[in-house]
Amino acid sequence: MIIQKTCTPSSLFSGERFSVTYRIYGIEKDARAKAEDICIEQTVEFPAECVGEGTIRDHVFGRIESFELYDKASFRAIISYAVEIAAGELTQLLNVIFGNTSIKPGIRVEHLDLPSSLLNTFKGPRFGRDGIRRLLNVPTRPLLSTAIKPMGHSSEEFADLAYRFALGGMDMIKDDHGLTDQGCSPFEERVELCAAAVNKASKETGQPSIYIANITAPRRDVIKRARFAKAAGAGGIMVAPGIIGFDLMRELADDDSIGLPILTHPALQGSFVTGQGGMSHGVIFGQLARLAGSDATIFPNFGGRFSFSREECADIVHGTAEPMGHLKTIFPAPGGGMSLERVPEMLETYGKDLIFLIGGGLFKHGPDLVENCRHFRKMVEKIG
């Protein structure tokens, strides 16, 4: 049975489309069938043979723009969608990009190509690379960051660490991603003490340093904690979009009453980028992070204790800087097992526009934490 021709006027559709590149595993016949299925599954989710001629078939259906061999095991399909079906919502855009298809095996989102009409719907990063450089008065060299840890310290102990990090010249001192509102270090107490400690050290050195509070929390508390952190003197906030959601992060970035740089942490996003499904590293940690308003994206460095390869990290760097209309470029912030000895190797991959995120390596270098930080800073300042 074919449904009646829709009465929806075609004039509601501009004809402008956005494209998603999918990597589809399998032999050619099966991969092409999957591509054709994506066109329907990601739009009408309705038997195509039951849709008559008219607006739905002409405009709403996904459309295969190209289909070619990717490698011996997979094919590359570029599928376009009408910009109107995203409805100007980040949530719906994500739904169209991968919604139901994310449940099906052997399909991976490799890249997004979004026209200006769609990108203009989103404000994107408030600061971006240039804004953070101005904030910290660091025109060219890589930025230096570390995290207060381990969980279990008191707020006073964390504040002492933060003070010594800032005294040693670290640009950014952030909460570890596991620090939230534990009894040993309650959120408000920790944030007040750490922000004050970093601001005190910054005044003493004459060099800007900022404390970044982790506000990953239940939905009802995220905005409240962001505003508390700003009032307490924090210079930035950190969230894990894999936990709180990309659109809530976008709401934080758009809120003028907060107006702080946002760092994103990769917690819970590992399953998005491993195996033959999910999304590419450049999409999840680069393009989507920018759409949702991240100013810097944290991810595991290659060769550390996680499985990311040099090529996958390079893909993230590309996603943080490739042209996306008015959206600002953002900082890649590789971490996870980084050591001072690896600084030259990392510069070869990332260039100078990055945030070095080093944790345990600062403690292993020697007994004096402040001097260890100064040594790290001198290493990087030689680079420019």
Phi, psi and chi 1 to 4 in degrees:
 res  aa     phi    psi   chi1   chi2   chi3   chi4
   1 MET       -  134.4  177.4 -179.7  177.2      -
   2 ILE  -105.8  127.5  -60.9  177.5      -      -
   3 ILE   -68.4  160.3   64.2  169.4      -      -
   4 GLN   -65.0  153.7  -65.2  -66.0  -42.1      -
   5 LYS   -58.4  133.4  179.8  179.2  177.6  179.8
   6 THR   -66.6  148.0  175.7      -      -      -
   7 CYS   -93.4    1.1   61.1      -      -      -
   8 THR   -64.5  123.4  -58.7      -      -      -
   9 PRO   -69.9  138.8   25.5  -33.8      -      -
  10 SER   -66.8  -17.2   60.3      -      -      -
  11 SER   -65.6  -14.9   59.7      -      -      -
  12 LEU   -72.8  -11.4  -69.2  177.2      -      -
  13 PHE  -112.4  128.7  -65.8   86.8      -      -
  14 SER   -78.4  -18.2   64.1      -      -      -
  15 GLY    91.8   -8.8      -      -      -      -
  16 GLU   -81.8  140.9 -166.5  162.8   23.1      -
  17 ARG  -134.7  153.8  -56.9  176.5   73.8   83.5
  18 PHE  -110.5  158.5   67.8   93.8      -      -
  19 SER  -124.1  145.3  -61.8      -      -      -
  20 VAL  -123.2  130.2 -178.7      -      -      -
  21 THR   -94.1  122.8  -59.8      -      -      -
  22 TYR  -111.2  141.2  -61.0   93.0      -      -
  23 ARG  -101.9  121.7 -176.5  177.5 -178.8 -178.4
  24 ILE  -118.9  123.8  -54.2  175.5      -      -
  25 TYR   -88.9  147.8  -70.4   83.5      -      -
  26 GLY   126.8  177.2      -      -      -      -
  27 ILE   -71.2  164.1   61.7  174.1      -      -
  28 GLU   -58.0  -44.3 -177.4  172.6    2.7      -
  29 LYS   -59.6  -46.2  178.2 -177.8  176.7 -177.5
  30 ASP   -69.5  -39.2  -67.1  -17.8      -      -
  31 ALA   -65.6  -40.6      -      -      -      -
  32 ARG   -65.9  -39.1 -178.4  171.8  -76.3  -82.6
  33 ALA   -62.4  -38.2      -      -      -      -
  34 LYS   -65.3  -39.5  -72.0 -179.0  179.7  179.9
  35 ALA   -63.4  -42.7      -      -      -      -
  36 GLU   -64.6  -35.6  -67.6  171.8   -7.5      -
  37 ASP   -67.4  -38.2  177.5   69.4      -      -
  38 ILE   -58.0  -41.0  -68.7  170.1      -      -
  39 CYS   -56.4  -34.0  -66.9      -      -      -
  40 ILE   -92.2  -44.3  -56.7  -56.7      -      -
  41 GLU   -61.7  -35.7 -168.5   67.7   63.9      -
  42 GLN   -87.6    1.1  -68.6  -52.3  109.6      -
  43 THR  -126.5  -87.2   55.8      -      -      -
  44 VAL   -83.6  -24.0  -64.5      -      -      -
  45 GLU    46.5   56.3 -166.4 -172.4   -7.0      -
  46 PHE  -154.2  143.9 -168.7   83.8      -      -
  47 PRO   -54.4  120.9  -25.1   34.5      -      -
  48 ALA   -60.3  -35.3      -      -      -      -
  49 GLU   -69.1  -13.5   64.0  -87.4   15.7      -
  50 CYS   -94.4    2.9  -66.5      -      -      -
  51 VAL  -103.8  120.4  178.9      -      -      -
  52 GLY   -76.7  179.0      -      -      -      -
  53 GLU   -65.7  148.4  -62.7  -61.2  -38.2      -
  54 GLY   140.1 -159.7      -      -      -      -
  55 THR   -61.1  -43.3  -57.8      -      -      -
  56 ILE   -61.4  -49.3  -66.4  176.7      -      -
  57 ARG   -67.3  -37.5 -176.6  172.5  -72.2  -86.5
  58 ASP   -77.5  -32.3  -66.8  -16.9      -      -
  59 HIS  -121.9  -37.1  -64.3  -77.9      -      -
  60 VAL   -82.2  -38.6  179.2      -      -      -
  61 PHE   -54.5  143.6  -81.6   17.2      -      -
  62 GLY   -66.2  158.5      -      -      -      -
  63 ARG  -134.7  125.4 -175.9 -176.5  -58.5  158.4
  64 ILE   -74.9  115.3  -61.3  174.8      -      -
  65 GLU   -90.8  -30.7  -57.7  -67.4  -10.5      -
  66 SER  -158.4  154.8   68.2      -      -      -
  67 PHE  -148.9  118.8 -178.3   87.1      -      -
  68 GLU  -150.5  164.9   60.3 -173.9   11.1      -
  69 LEU   -66.5  133.1 -171.4   68.4      -      -
  70 TYR   -97.0  -53.3 -174.8   95.9      -      -
  71 ASP  -155.3 -168.1   59.0   19.3      -      -
  72 LYS   -64.2  -21.7  -67.4 -179.4  179.6  179.8
  73 ALA  -109.3   -4.8      -      -      -      -
  74 SER  -154.8  168.9   62.0      -      -      -
  75 PHE  -127.6  155.6  -70.2   80.4      -      -
  76 ARG  -107.0  122.0  178.3 -172.0  -68.5  108.1
  77 ALA  -120.5  126.5      -      -      -      -
  78 ILE  -102.0  118.9  -62.2  177.6      -      -
  79 ILE  -119.6  131.1  -62.1  176.6      -      -
  80 SER  -106.5  154.8   70.7      -      -      -
  81 TYR  -136.6  148.3  -54.9   95.3      -      -
  82 ALA   -63.8  133.4      -      -      -      -
  83 VAL   -60.5  -28.2  -64.3      -      -      -
  84 GLU   -65.9  -27.4  -72.5   80.0   10.4      -
  85 ILE   -76.0  -11.0   67.1  172.5      -      -
  86 ALA   -78.0  -15.5      -      -      -      -
  87 ALA    59.9   19.0      -      -      -      -
  88 GLY    68.7   19.2      -      -      -      -
  89 GLU  -117.6  134.7  -57.8  165.6  -10.7      -
  90 LEU   -64.4  -38.0 -178.4   56.3      -      -
  91 THR   -60.4  -46.9   46.6      -      -      -
  92 GLN   -70.9  -34.4  172.6   60.9    2.7      -
  93 LEU   -59.8  -44.8  176.3   60.9      -      -
  94 LEU   -63.2  -37.0  -68.1  171.1      -      -
  95 ASN   -63.2  -42.9 -168.0   28.4      -      -
  96 VAL   -69.7  -39.8  174.8      -      -      -
  97 ILE   -61.1  -43.3  -70.8  169.3      -      -
  98 PHE  -146.4  -12.2 -151.6   35.3      -      -
  99 GLY    -9.1 -107.6      -      -      -      -
 100 ASN   -65.1  -31.6  -79.6   -0.2      -      -
 101 THR   -63.5  -24.7  -62.9      -      -      -
 102 SER   -63.3  -18.9   68.7      -      -      -
 103 ILE   -83.8  -16.3  -53.2  169.2      -      -
 104 LYS   -93.0  138.0  -60.1 -174.2  177.2 -175.3
 105 PRO   -75.2  156.5   28.5  -35.0      -      -
 106 GLY    75.9   23.0      -      -      -      -
 107 ILE  -133.2  130.4  -57.6  172.2      -      -
 108 ARG  -133.6  135.2 -179.2  177.8  173.4   88.0
 109 VAL   -81.4  121.9  172.9      -      -      -
 110 GLU  -101.4  -33.2  -71.6  -70.1  -31.1      -
 111 HIS  -163.7  152.9 -168.4  -99.3      -      -
 112 LEU  -117.7  136.3  -51.1  177.9      -      -
 113 ASP  -122.7  104.4  -71.4  -71.1      -      -
 114 LEU  -114.0  128.0  -49.3  177.4      -      -
 115 PRO   -72.3  163.3   29.1  -36.2      -      -
 116 SER   -58.6  -36.0  -65.5      -      -      -
 117 SER   -60.0  -31.4   59.7      -      -      -
 118 LEU   -85.5  -43.4 -172.9   52.3      -      -
 119 LEU   -60.5  -34.3  -69.7  170.6      -      -
 120 ASN   -66.0  -13.3  -71.1  -19.8      -      -
 121 THR   -69.5  -22.2  -52.6      -      -      -
 122 PHE  -116.6  139.5  -52.3  103.5      -      -
 123 LYS   -75.8  -32.2  -66.0 -179.2  179.8  179.7
 124 GLY    72.7 -158.9      -      -      -      -
 125 PRO   -62.6  136.4  -20.3   32.4      -      -
 126 ARG   -76.3  -37.7  179.4  179.2  -69.3  -94.0
 127 PHE  -106.4  -53.8  -70.0   83.4      -      -
 128 GLY    66.8 -172.4      -      -      -      -
 129 ARG   -60.1  -50.7  -67.3 -175.9 -173.9  179.9
 130 ASP   -64.6  -39.7  -69.3  -17.0      -      -
 131 GLY   -65.9  -39.8      -      -      -      -
 132 ILE   -69.2  -37.4  -71.1 -179.3      -      -
 133 ARG   -62.0  -41.8  -75.5 -164.1  176.9  -79.8
 134 ARG   -65.5  -41.1  -73.4 -168.2  -63.5  -89.4
 135 LEU   -59.6  -39.3 -178.7   68.6      -      -
 136 LEU   -99.6    0.8  -67.6  169.4      -      -
 137 ASN    55.5   47.3 -167.0   25.5      -      -
 138 VAL  -124.4   91.1 -179.0      -      -      -
 139 PRO   -66.9  -37.3  -18.2   30.8      -      -
 140 THR  -133.9  -37.9   57.9      -      -      -
 141 ARG   -70.9  162.6   68.1  163.0  169.6   79.4
 142 PRO   -61.3  151.2  -23.4   33.5      -      -
 143 LEU   -87.8  155.9  -59.6 -178.9      -      -
 144 LEU  -116.1  131.4  -48.6  179.5      -      -
 145 SER  -141.1  153.6  178.7      -      -      -
 146 THR  -149.9  172.6 -169.6      -      -      -
 147 ALA  -123.3  143.1      -      -      -      -
 148 ILE   -80.7  128.5   53.8  172.2      -      -
 149 LYS  -164.4  167.8   57.6  173.7   67.9  177.5
 150 PRO   -93.0  161.7   35.1  -37.2      -      -
 151 MET   -53.1  138.1 -176.3 -169.6  -59.1      -
 152 GLY   117.2  -20.6      -      -      -      -
 153 HIS   -67.4  159.1  -86.9  -34.3      -      -
 154 SER   -82.3  166.8   67.5      -      -      -
 155 SER   -60.8  -38.5  -60.9      -      -      -
 156 GLU   -63.9  -39.4  -69.5   79.7    5.9      -
 157 GLU   -67.5  -39.7  -71.2  170.2  -40.4      -
 158 PHE   -64.1  -40.0  -78.3  133.5      -      -
 159 ALA   -64.4  -37.5      -      -      -      -
 160 ASP   -64.9  -42.1  177.5   63.2      -      -
 161 LEU   -60.5  -47.8  -82.2  175.7      -      -
 162 ALA   -59.3  -40.9      -      -      -      -
 163 TYR   -62.2  -45.4  174.6   74.6      -      -
 164 ARG   -68.6  -37.4  -73.5 -173.0  -76.8  159.8
 165 PHE   -60.1  -47.8  -77.4  138.1      -      -
 166 ALA   -67.5  -37.1      -      -      -      -
 167 LEU   -63.0  -31.6 -157.4   62.1      -      -
 168 GLY   -81.7   -5.0      -      -      -      -
 169 GLY   101.8   15.6      -      -      -      -
 170 MET   -71.8  135.7  -56.9  -60.5  -73.2      -
 171 ASP   -74.3  -39.0  -58.9  -57.2      -      -
 172 MET  -131.0  129.3  -62.6  173.4  157.4      -
 173 ILE  -121.1  114.2  -61.9   94.3      -      -
 174 LYS  -115.8  158.5   71.6  176.3 -168.4   66.2
 175 ASP   -62.6  146.5  -79.5  -15.1      -      -
 176 ASP   -67.4  154.1 -163.2   27.1      -      -
 177 HIS   -69.1  -16.5   74.3  -80.2      -      -
 178 GLY   -88.4   -3.1      -      -      -      -
 179 LEU   -87.2  121.6  -60.2 -179.1      -      -
 180 THR  -134.2  -95.5  175.6      -      -      -
 181 ASP  -133.8   41.3 -165.3   32.1      -      -
 182 GLN   -67.8  154.3  -70.8   92.7  -10.0      -
 183 GLY   -60.0  -33.0      -      -      -      -
 184 CYS   -73.4  -21.3   52.1      -      -      -
 185 SER  -150.9   79.8 -179.3      -      -      -
 186 PRO   -59.3  146.7  -23.0   34.2      -      -
 187 PHE   -53.5  -56.4  175.5   80.1      -      -
 188 GLU   -64.6  -41.0  -67.3 -172.3   -0.6      -
 189 GLU   -63.1  -47.3  176.6 -174.4   82.6      -
 190 ARG   -62.1  -46.2 -177.9 -178.3   69.4 -105.7
 191 VAL   -63.0  -44.4  169.5      -      -      -
 192 GLU   -61.4  -45.9  -75.0 -176.0  -31.0      -
 193 LEU   -69.6  -43.1  -69.4  175.8      -      -
 194 CYS   -70.1  -40.4  -72.1      -      -      -
 195 ALA   -62.5  -43.8      -      -      -      -
 196 ALA   -64.2  -39.4      -      -      -      -
 197 ALA   -65.2  -44.5      -      -      -      -
 198 VAL   -67.7  -41.6  170.9      -      -      -
 199 ASN   -65.2  -35.2  -68.8  -24.8      -      -
 200 LYS   -65.1  -48.1  178.2  176.7 -177.8  -70.7
 201 ALA   -62.8  -38.2      -      -      -      -
 202 SER   -63.1  -39.4 -176.5      -      -      -
 203 LYS   -66.8  -36.4  -71.2  179.3 -179.0  177.8
 204 GLU   -69.6  -37.8  -67.9  175.3    4.1      -
 205 THR   -86.5  -22.4   63.8      -      -      -
 206 GLY    75.9   11.1      -      -      -      -
 207 GLN  -116.6  128.5  -57.7  166.7  -17.0      -
 208 PRO   -61.9  130.3  -19.4   31.5      -      -
 209 SER  -136.6  146.9  -65.1      -      -      -
 210 ILE  -127.8  146.3   59.2  173.1      -      -
 211 TYR   -97.0  134.5  163.3   67.1      -      -
 212 ILE  -116.9  118.5  -63.4  167.9      -      -
 213 ALA   -91.0  135.0      -      -      -      -
 214 ASN   -79.4  118.4  177.0   35.3      -      -
 215 ILE  -112.8   15.2   62.0  165.2      -      -
 216 THR   -60.7  120.6  -57.3      -      -      -
 217 ALA  -164.7  176.2      -      -      -      -
 218 PRO   -56.3  150.4  -27.3   35.7      -      -
 219 ARG   -50.2  -41.9  170.5   67.6  177.8   82.3
 220 ARG   -67.0  -19.9   66.7 -179.4 -177.9  -84.5
 221 ASP  -103.8  -14.5  -66.3  -31.5      -      -
 222 VAL   -61.3  -54.8  171.1      -      -      -
 223 ILE   -63.9  -40.7  -58.9  -66.9      -      -
 224 LYS   -60.6  -42.9 -179.5  174.1   67.6  174.5
 225 ARG   -69.1  -35.7  -69.8 -169.7 -173.2 -177.1
 226 ALA   -61.8  -44.2      -      -      -      -
 227 ARG   -69.2  -35.9  -69.9  177.6  176.9  153.2
 228 PHE   -64.6  -43.8  179.9   88.6      -      -
 229 ALA   -59.8  -42.2      -      -      -      -
 230 LYS   -64.4  -45.6 -179.7  171.9 -176.9  175.7
 231 ALA   -63.1  -29.8      -      -      -      -
 232 ALA   -81.4   -7.5      -      -      -      -
 233 GLY   102.6    9.8      -      -      -      -
 234 ALA   -65.2  146.4      -      -      -      -
 235 GLY   -98.1   -1.8      -      -      -      -
 236 GLY  -171.2  170.9      -      -      -      -
 237 ILE  -132.6  155.5   52.9  177.9      -      -
 238 MET  -127.3  138.1 -177.0  178.1   75.1      -
 239 VAL  -135.5  157.4  -64.6      -      -      -
 240 ALA  -108.0  100.2      -      -      -      -
 241 PRO   -64.1  -22.6   21.1  -32.1      -      -
 242 GLY   -65.9  -19.5      -      -      -      -
 243 ILE  -102.8  -48.7  -64.0  173.8      -      -
 244 ILE   -89.7  -17.9   71.8  164.2      -      -
 245 GLY   100.8  143.3      -      -      -      -
 246 PHE   -64.2  -36.5  -82.9  108.7      -      -
 247 ASP   -74.2  -31.1 -162.0   58.1      -      -
 248 LEU   -68.0  -36.6 -179.7   51.3      -      -
 249 MET   -63.2  -40.4 -172.5  176.5   85.4      -
 250 ARG   -60.0  -39.9  177.9 -156.0   56.3   74.9
 251 GLU   -62.6  -40.3 -174.0  176.8  -20.4      -
 252 LEU   -61.2  -46.6  -74.8  167.2      -      -
 253 ALA   -64.5  -34.5      -      -      -      -
 254 ASP   -80.6  -14.9  -69.3   -5.8      -      -
 255 ASP   -78.3  109.9 -168.5  -30.0      -      -
 256 ASP   -66.4  -22.6  -67.3  -26.6      -      -
 257 SER   -74.0  -14.3   70.6      -      -      -
 258 ILE   -98.9  -63.2  -62.1  171.1      -      -
 259 GLY    56.6   37.8      -      -      -      -
 260 LEU  -113.9  152.6  -67.0  174.8      -      -
 261 PRO   -59.1  144.8  -20.8   31.4      -      -
 262 ILE  -117.8  125.6  -63.1  176.9      -      -
 263 LEU  -102.8  140.2  -85.9   67.3      -      -
 264 THR  -108.8  139.0   51.1      -      -      -
 265 HIS  -107.5  143.5 -169.0  -80.1      -      -
 266 PRO   -82.4    6.7   31.5  -37.4      -      -
 267 ALA   -50.2  132.0      -      -      -      -
 268 LEU    75.2   -2.3 -152.9   64.2      -      -
 269 GLN   -94.4   -3.8  -71.0 -177.2  -48.9      -
 270 GLY   -57.9  -36.7      -      -      -      -
 271 SER   -67.8  -18.0   58.8      -      -      -
 272 PHE   -72.3  -25.3  -80.6   86.9      -      -
 273 VAL  -118.9    6.0  -65.1      -      -      -
 274 THR  -106.8  145.0   54.9      -      -      -
 275 GLY    81.8 -160.7      -      -      -      -
 276 GLN   -94.6    4.6  -65.4 -176.8  -11.4      -
 277 GLY  -115.4 -160.4      -      -      -      -
 278 GLY    73.1 -143.6      -      -      -      -
 279 MET  -131.9  159.0  -63.3 -177.4  174.9      -
 280 SER   -70.0  160.3   72.9      -      -      -
 281 HIS   -61.9  -39.2  -64.1   68.7      -      -
 282 GLY   -65.8  -32.6      -      -      -      -
 283 VAL   -74.1  -52.1  167.6      -      -      -
 284 ILE   -72.7  -40.2 -162.3   80.2      -      -
 285 PHE   -98.4   -9.0  -61.3  118.1      -      -
 286 GLY  -114.5  -75.1      -      -      -      -
 287 GLN   -63.6  -48.4  -69.7 -172.8  -68.2      -
 288 LEU   -69.9  -35.4  -70.5 -177.1      -      -
 289 ALA   -60.2  -41.0      -      -      -      -
 290 ARG   -68.6  -42.6  -70.9  166.1   72.4 -172.0
 291 LEU   -56.9  -36.9  -86.6  175.3      -      -
 292 ALA   -88.9   -0.5      -      -      -      -
 293 GLY   100.5   13.0      -      -      -      -
 294 SER   -68.4  143.6  171.7      -      -      -
 295 ASP  -101.3  -20.4  -64.0  -69.4      -      -
 296 ALA  -153.4  138.5      -      -      -      -
 297 THR  -117.3  120.2  179.9      -      -      -
 298 ILE   -87.3  138.5  -60.9  169.7      -      -
 299 PHE  -155.7  161.8   58.1   91.9      -      -
 300 PRO   -70.9  130.8  -18.3   32.0      -      -
 301 ASN   -73.2  148.2 -173.6   36.1      -      -
 302 PHE   -64.6  147.0   64.0   92.2      -      -
 303 GLY    79.7    1.7      -      -      -      -
 304 GLY   -92.8 -147.1      -      -      -      -
 305 ARG   -87.7    2.2   67.5 -179.1 -171.9  -89.6
 306 PHE  -111.6  179.0  -61.8   98.8      -      -
 307 SER   -98.2    2.7   63.1      -      -      -
 308 PHE   -64.1  139.1  -75.9   21.3      -      -
 309 SER   -92.0  168.0   68.6      -      -      -
 310 ARG   -60.1  -40.0 -177.2 -168.7  -69.7  -96.0
 311 GLU   -66.2  -39.1  -67.6   72.4   25.3      -
 312 GLU   -67.6  -38.0  -71.0  164.2  -15.6      -
 313 CYS   -66.7  -38.5  -70.4      -      -      -
 314 ALA   -64.0  -33.5      -      -      -      -
 315 ASP   -64.9  -37.2 -173.7   38.7      -      -
 316 ILE   -64.7  -45.5  -65.5  171.4      -      -
 317 VAL   -57.4  -42.4  174.4      -      -      -
 318 HIS   -61.2  -43.0  178.1   71.9      -      -
 319 GLY   -65.5  -26.4      -      -      -      -
 320 THR   -78.4  -15.5   65.1      -      -      -
 321 ALA  -128.8  -11.6      -      -      -      -
 322 GLU   -65.1  151.4   67.0  173.9  -71.1      -
 323 PRO   -58.2  127.3  -25.2   35.8      -      -
 324 MET  -139.8   64.6  -69.1 -176.8   68.8      -
 325 GLY    58.5 -129.4      -      -      -      -
 326 HIS   -84.0   -6.2   71.2  -72.7      -      -
 327 LEU   -67.2  131.2  -61.6 -170.9      -      -
 328 LYS   -68.7  152.8  -63.3  178.6  177.2   70.6
 329 THR   -72.3  153.4   59.5      -      -      -
 330 ILE  -127.0  164.5   65.4  174.4      -      -
 331 PHE   -81.8  131.7  -89.0  110.9      -      -
 332 PRO   -78.1  139.5   26.3  -29.6      -      -
 333 ALA  -130.8   79.2      -      -      -      -
 334 PRO   -72.7  138.7   26.2  -33.5      -      -
 335 GLY  -151.0 -167.2      -      -      -      -
 336 GLY    88.2   83.2      -      -      -      -
 337 GLY    84.3   16.8      -      -      -      -
 338 MET   -73.6  143.3 -178.2 -165.4  152.3      -
 339 SER  -127.8  161.3   64.8      -      -      -
 340 LEU   -61.9  -32.3  -62.4 -178.7      -      -
 341 GLU   -66.3  -20.2  -68.0   74.1   20.4      -
 342 ARG   -92.1    1.2  -61.9 -163.2   60.5 -157.3
 343 VAL   -54.8  -50.3  168.8      -      -      -
 344 PRO   -60.2  -40.5  -24.3   35.6      -      -
 345 GLU   -63.7  -40.1  178.5 -171.7   17.0      -
 346 MET   -68.5  -35.7  -67.8  172.8   66.8      -
 347 LEU   -63.4  -32.2  -77.1  168.5      -      -
 348 GLU   -63.0  -34.9  -70.2 -179.2    7.7      -
 349 THR   -85.9  -42.3  -61.2      -      -      -
 350 TYR  -101.6  -20.3  -58.5  115.2      -      -
 351 GLY    75.2 -167.7      -      -      -      -
 352 LYS   -84.9  -17.5  -65.5 -178.2 -179.0 -179.6
 353 ASP   -86.7   73.1  -84.9  -36.2      -      -
 354 LEU  -151.0  166.0   83.6  155.5      -      -
 355 ILE  -111.1  115.2  -61.6  173.2      -      -
 356 PHE   -72.8  119.6  -79.2  117.2      -      -
 357 LEU  -110.7  106.8  177.0   54.1      -      -
 358 ILE  -125.9  136.0 -176.2  168.1      -      -
 359 GLY  -117.8  -90.6      -      -      -      -
 360 GLY   -59.2  -28.7      -      -      -      -
 361 GLY   -60.4  -28.6      -      -      -      -
 362 LEU   -70.0  -30.3  -75.6  175.6      -      -
 363 PHE   -81.6  -30.9  -68.5   87.1      -      -
 364 LYS   -76.2  -20.6  -66.0  177.6 -179.4  178.6
 365 HIS   -67.3  -32.2 -177.3   71.4      -      -
 366 GLY  -179.7  175.8      -      -      -      -
 367 PRO   -77.9  -18.6   27.5  -34.2      -      -
 368 ASP  -101.4  105.8 -170.2  -34.2      -      -
 369 LEU   -63.5  -40.9 -175.9   58.1      -      -
 370 VAL   -61.9  -45.7  174.7      -      -      -
 371 GLU   -66.4  -34.1  -74.2  -56.7  -44.1      -
 372 ASN   -61.6  -42.5  -66.0  -11.5      -      -
 373 CYS   -65.3  -41.2  -67.1      -      -      -
 374 ARG   -64.0  -38.4  -72.2  171.9  178.1  163.5
 375 HIS   -62.7  -43.9  173.0   73.6      -      -
 376 PHE   -60.8  -45.6 -177.5   27.2      -      -
 377 ARG   -63.9  -41.0  178.3  154.8  178.8  157.7
 378 LYS   -62.6  -38.9  -71.6  176.0 -177.5  177.2
 379 MET   -57.3  -46.3  -75.0 -179.1   64.0      -
 380 VAL   -75.5  -35.4  175.1      -      -      -
 381 GLU   -64.2  -28.1  -76.4  177.5  -20.5      -
 382 LYS   -65.2  -26.1  -71.1 -179.7 -179.4  177.8
 383 ILE   -72.4  -29.9  -60.7  163.6      -      -
 384 GLY   121.2      -      -      -      -      -
